[in-house]
């Protein structure tokens, strides 16, 4: 190689300058921080039916004024007397804890003290049902009274119903003979009160559940890194939009 060729292959200072500048600029460039982790969406527990009731339970609907039509609505005085007796009977049979002993004893006394009023109501109802349904009057009355018994036997309301029966046992114990007809509508309403409270609570549960489903029902539960490793929602997940990791309370 000639001296001229050797000189031509050696970088000159002018050729080195751009390389040095590029290297310095790369070293001074700010590093882009990693993106923040996705926000954690904390989903509150799904609302549950009150008092351990089942889901999709059928209850009497509330009218615009808040009242509900039940088997005890708009009944005659005689029917109110008999339905009061039915409610008291259910309480005596179902409220079996020792603290509810006054209910059973009160019911026994109730049958004795108010036997004439009860017999009168029974005779009047028999006449009314036979007049309305003819030969099937007895069956129709038994069917209706079964509905009354079932109404006062709704399992979730048992505890509050028995508590109400305890108070009513004390109240009815001082009711003089011959006054049952006048007392029956009010007493029947008091026996119904725990069930009305339950129906109101169940309606509130339905409203709370609808709001929960509207807000959280479409969120996909995404495990860490799953969003990057999966082309779709995990098997069994509810389809929808996820804004980040979802945390469910334990």
C-alpha positions as CSV (number, residue, x, y, z in Angstrom):
1,X,0.0,0.0,0.0
2,X,1.3,3.4,-0.9
3,X,1.7,6.2,1.5
4,X,-1.2,8.0,-0.2
5,X,-3.5,5.1,0.3
6,X,-2.6,4.9,3.9
7,X,-3.3,8.5,4.5
8,X,-6.7,8.1,2.8
9,X,-7.8,5.3,5.1
10,X,-7.1,7.2,8.3
11,X,-10.2,9.1,9.6
12,X,-9.7,12.7,9.8
13,X,-10.9,14.7,12.9
14,X,-13.7,16.2,10.8
15,X,-15.1,12.7,10.1
16,X,-15.1,11.8,13.8
17,X,-17.0,14.8,15.0
18,X,-20.5,13.7,13.8
19,X,-20.1,10.3,15.5
20,X,-19.1,11.9,18.8
21,X,-22.1,14.3,18.7
22,X,-24.5,11.5,18.0
23,X,-23.1,9.4,20.9
24,X,-23.4,12.3,23.3
25,X,-27.0,13.1,22.2
26,X,-28.0,9.4,22.7
27,X,-26.6,9.5,26.2
28,X,-28.4,12.7,27.2
29,X,-31.8,11.6,25.9
30,X,-34.4,11.2,28.6
31,X,-35.7,7.7,29.2
32,X,-39.5,7.3,28.7
33,X,-41.0,6.0,32.0
34,X,-43.1,2.8,31.9
35,X,-46.8,3.3,31.8
36,X,-48.6,3.3,35.2
37,X,-50.3,0.1,36.2
38,X,-54.0,-0.1,35.3
39,X,-56.3,1.2,38.0
40,X,-57.9,-1.3,40.4
41,X,-61.7,-1.4,40.2
42,X,-63.0,-2.5,43.5
43,X,-66.4,-4.2,43.1
44,X,-68.6,-4.2,46.2
45,X,-70.4,-7.4,47.0
46,X,-73.5,-8.2,45.0
47,X,-76.6,-7.3,47.0
48,X,-78.3,-10.3,48.6
49,X,-82.0,-10.9,49.4
50,X,-83.0,-9.8,52.9
51,X,-83.3,-12.2,55.8
52,X,-81.8,-15.1,53.8
53,X,-84.7,-15.1,51.4
54,X,-84.4,-16.8,48.0
55,X,-83.7,-14.9,44.8
56,X,-86.6,-14.2,42.4
57,X,-89.1,-14.5,45.1
58,X,-92.7,-13.5,44.3
59,X,-94.1,-10.9,46.7
60,X,-97.2,-8.7,46.6
61,X,-96.6,-5.7,44.4
62,X,-96.7,-2.3,46.0
63,X,-99.3,0.2,44.7
64,X,-98.3,3.8,44.0
65,X,-99.4,4.7,47.5
66,X,-97.2,2.0,49.0
67,X,-100.0,-0.4,50.0
68,X,-99.9,-4.1,49.0
69,X,-102.8,-6.3,48.2
70,X,-102.6,-9.5,50.3
71,X,-104.9,-12.3,51.3
72,X,-105.9,-10.1,54.3
73,X,-106.9,-7.1,52.2
74,X,-110.4,-5.8,52.1
75,X,-111.9,-8.7,54.1
76,X,-115.1,-8.6,56.1
77,X,-115.1,-8.3,59.9
78,X,-115.8,-12.1,60.2
79,X,-112.9,-12.9,57.9
80,X,-110.6,-10.5,59.8
81,X,-111.5,-12.4,63.0
82,X,-110.8,-15.8,61.4
83,X,-107.5,-14.6,59.8
84,X,-106.4,-13.2,63.1
85,X,-107.1,-16.7,64.6
86,X,-105.1,-18.2,61.7
87,X,-102.1,-15.9,62.2
88,X,-102.1,-16.6,66.0
89,X,-102.4,-20.4,65.2
90,X,-99.3,-20.2,62.9
91,X,-97.4,-18.4,65.6
92,X,-98.3,-20.9,68.3
93,X,-97.2,-23.8,66.0
94,X,-94.0,-22.2,64.6
95,X,-92.6,-20.1,67.4
96,X,-91.3,-23.0,69.4
97,X,-88.2,-21.5,71.1
98,X,-88.6,-21.3,74.9
99,X,-88.7,-17.5,74.9
100,X,-91.9,-17.7,72.8
101,X,-93.8,-19.9,75.3
102,X,-96.2,-17.1,76.1
103,X,-97.4,-17.3,72.5
104,X,-98.7,-20.9,72.8
105,X,-100.2,-20.2,76.2
106,X,-101.8,-17.1,74.9
107,X,-103.3,-18.8,71.9
108,X,-104.9,-21.5,74.1
109,X,-106.4,-18.8,76.3
110,X,-107.5,-16.8,73.2
111,X,-109.6,-19.8,72.0
112,X,-111.4,-20.1,75.3
113,X,-112.0,-16.4,76.1
114,X,-113.2,-15.6,72.6
115,X,-115.0,-18.9,71.7
116,X,-118.3,-17.2,71.0
117,X,-116.9,-14.6,68.7
118,X,-114.9,-17.3,66.8
119,X,-118.0,-19.5,66.5
120,X,-120.0,-16.6,65.2
121,X,-117.3,-15.7,62.6
122,X,-117.0,-19.3,61.5
123,X,-120.8,-19.6,60.9
124,X,-120.9,-16.4,59.0
125,X,-118.0,-17.4,56.8
126,X,-119.5,-20.8,56.1
127,X,-122.7,-19.1,55.0
128,X,-120.9,-16.5,52.8
129,X,-118.8,-19.1,51.0
130,X,-121.7,-21.5,50.4
131,X,-123.7,-18.6,49.1
132,X,-121.0,-17.5,46.7
133,X,-119.8,-21.0,45.6
134,X,-122.6,-23.4,46.3
135,X,-121.5,-27.0,46.8
136,X,-117.8,-26.0,46.4
137,X,-118.1,-23.4,49.1
138,X,-116.2,-25.6,51.7
139,X,-113.4,-26.3,49.2
140,X,-113.1,-22.7,48.2
141,X,-112.9,-21.6,51.9
142,X,-110.3,-24.2,52.7
143,X,-108.2,-23.1,49.7
144,X,-108.4,-19.5,50.8
145,X,-107.5,-20.3,54.4
146,X,-104.5,-22.4,53.1
147,X,-103.3,-19.2,51.4
148,X,-103.7,-17.3,54.7
149,X,-101.7,-19.9,56.6
150,X,-99.0,-19.9,53.9
151,X,-98.8,-16.1,54.0
152,X,-98.0,-16.2,57.7
153,X,-95.5,-19.0,57.2
154,X,-93.0,-17.3,54.9
155,X,-89.7,-18.7,56.4
156,X,-87.5,-15.5,56.2
157,X,-90.0,-13.6,58.3
158,X,-90.3,-16.2,61.1
159,X,-88.1,-14.4,63.6
160,X,-89.7,-11.0,63.3
161,X,-93.2,-12.6,63.1
162,X,-92.6,-14.5,66.3
163,X,-91.4,-11.3,68.0
164,X,-94.6,-9.5,66.9
165,X,-96.7,-12.5,68.1
166,X,-95.1,-12.1,71.5
167,X,-96.2,-8.5,71.8
168,X,-99.7,-9.4,70.4
169,X,-100.0,-12.2,72.9
170,X,-99.7,-9.7,75.7
171,X,-102.1,-7.3,74.0
172,X,-104.8,-9.9,73.2
173,X,-104.5,-11.4,76.8
174,X,-106.3,-8.3,78.2
175,X,-108.9,-8.1,75.4
176,X,-112.3,-8.6,77.0
177,X,-114.7,-11.2,75.6
178,X,-117.0,-9.7,73.0
179,X,-114.5,-7.2,71.8
180,X,-112.7,-9.4,69.3
181,X,-114.7,-8.2,66.3
182,X,-113.7,-4.6,67.0
183,X,-110.1,-5.5,67.6
184,X,-109.6,-8.0,64.7
185,X,-108.8,-5.6,61.8
186,X,-106.1,-3.7,63.9
187,X,-104.7,-7.0,65.3
188,X,-104.6,-8.6,61.9
189,X,-102.7,-5.5,60.6
190,X,-100.2,-5.9,63.4
191,X,-99.6,-9.6,62.6
192,X,-99.1,-8.5,59.0
193,X,-96.6,-5.8,59.8
194,X,-93.4,-8.0,59.8
195,X,-94.3,-9.3,56.4
196,X,-94.9,-5.8,55.0
197,X,-91.5,-4.8,56.3
198,X,-90.0,-7.8,54.6
199,X,-91.7,-7.0,51.3
200,X,-90.4,-3.5,51.4
201,X,-86.9,-4.7,52.1
202,X,-87.2,-7.2,49.2
203,X,-88.2,-4.4,46.9
204,X,-85.2,-2.4,48.0
205,X,-82.9,-5.4,47.4
206,X,-84.3,-5.6,43.8
207,X,-83.5,-2.0,43.3
208,X,-80.0,-2.3,44.7
209,X,-79.4,-5.4,42.6
210,X,-80.5,-3.7,39.4
211,X,-78.2,-0.8,40.2
212,X,-75.3,-3.1,41.0
213,X,-75.8,-5.1,37.7
214,X,-76.0,-1.9,35.7
215,X,-72.7,-0.6,37.1
216,X,-70.7,-3.8,37.6
217,X,-72.4,-6.6,35.8
218,X,-70.5,-6.2,32.5
219,X,-67.0,-5.9,34.0
220,X,-64.5,-8.6,33.0
221,X,-62.3,-9.9,35.8
222,X,-58.8,-9.8,34.4
223,X,-55.9,-11.6,36.1
224,X,-52.4,-10.0,36.0
225,X,-50.9,-10.2,32.5
226,X,-54.0,-12.0,31.2
227,X,-55.0,-9.1,29.0
228,X,-51.8,-9.3,27.1
229,X,-51.7,-13.1,26.9
230,X,-55.3,-13.8,25.9
231,X,-57.1,-12.7,22.7
232,X,-60.4,-12.7,24.5
233,X,-62.1,-12.7,27.9
234,X,-61.3,-15.7,30.2
235,X,-63.5,-18.7,30.0
236,X,-66.7,-18.1,32.0
237,X,-66.1,-14.4,32.4
238,X,-68.9,-11.9,31.7
239,X,-68.2,-10.1,28.5
240,X,-67.8,-6.3,28.8
241,X,-65.3,-3.6,29.2
242,X,-62.6,-3.7,31.8
243,X,-60.7,-0.5,32.7
244,X,-58.1,-2.3,34.7
245,X,-57.5,-5.0,37.3
246,X,-60.7,-5.9,39.2
247,X,-60.5,-6.6,42.9
248,X,-63.4,-8.3,44.6
249,X,-63.7,-8.2,48.4
250,X,-63.2,-11.6,50.0
